[in-house]
């Protein structure tokens, strides 16, 4: 595992990193499961993960449609195959 992590972190391993993480849309949890010996402190992980940008509006929670005292949530389950045929 250590050799693979080091390889992914080099300039030469940039294409491999892109294919493994970005192209396959791996989550942080999946990466830590694949590299279980990698255990950074929680504070480091919290700093590494980008902040989610707030959504300022949503069709499903419009106060003009349902009033200010009503909240409607919209969720969707999306499944697809990555370029390497991994189901997400």
C-alpha positions in Angstrom: 0.0 0.0 0.0 2.7 2.4 0.9 4.4 2.1 -2.5 1.1 2.7 -4.3 0.3 5.8 -2.2 3.8 7.2 -2.9 3.4 6.4 -6.6 0.1 8.2 -6.7 1.6 11.3 -5.0 4.4 11.8 -7.5 4.3 13.9 -10.6 4.9 10.8 -12.6 1.9 9.2 -11.0 -0.5 12.0 -11.8 -2.2 10.1 -14.6 -2.6 7.1 -12.4 -4.0 9.3 -9.6 -6.5 10.9 -12.1 -7.6 7.5 -13.3 -7.9 6.0 -9.8 -9.6 8.9 -8.0 -11.1 11.4 -10.3 -12.1 9.3 -13.3 -13.6 6.6 -11.1 -15.3 9.2 -8.8 -14.0 7.4 -5.7 -15.1 8.8 -2.4 -12.7 9.5 0.5 -14.2 6.5 2.3 -13.5 4.2 -0.6 -9.9 5.5 -0.8 -9.3 4.9 2.9 -10.8 1.4 2.5 -8.4 0.7 -0.3 -5.5 2.0 1.7 -6.5 0.9 5.2 -3.0 1.4 6.6 -3.3 5.1 5.8 -4.7 6.7 8.9 -4.2 10.5 8.9 -5.5 12.5 11.9 -9.2 13.5 11.6 -8.1 17.2 11.7 -6.0 16.7 8.6 -8.9 15.0 6.8 -11.3 17.9 7.7 -8.8 20.4 6.3 -8.3 18.4 3.1 -11.9 17.9 2.2 -13.3 21.1 0.5 -16.3 22.9 2.0 -19.7 22.2 0.4 -21.1 25.3 -1.3 -24.5 26.2 -0.1 -27.5 26.1 -2.4 -29.3 29.3 -2.2 -32.5 28.0 -3.8 -34.3 24.9 -4.7 -37.5 24.3 -6.7 -38.6 21.8 -4.0 -38.5 24.3 -1.2 -40.0 27.4 -2.7 -41.9 29.4 -0.1 -44.1 30.8 -2.9 -45.5 27.3 -3.7 -46.0 25.9 -0.2 -45.6 28.8 2.3 -42.8 29.6 4.7 -43.7 26.9 7.3 -43.3 23.9 5.0 -40.2 22.3 3.8 -40.0 19.8 0.9 -36.9 17.8 0.2 -35.9 16.3 -3.2 -33.5 13.5 -3.5 -32.4 11.3 -6.3 -30.5 8.0 -6.4 -28.1 8.0 -9.3 -26.2 4.9 -10.4 -23.9 4.6 -13.3 -20.8 2.8 -14.6 -17.4 4.6 -14.5 -15.1 4.3 -17.5 -13.5 1.3 -15.8 -16.9 -0.4 -15.4 -17.2 0.3 -11.6 -20.8 0.7 -10.5 -21.4 3.9 -8.5 
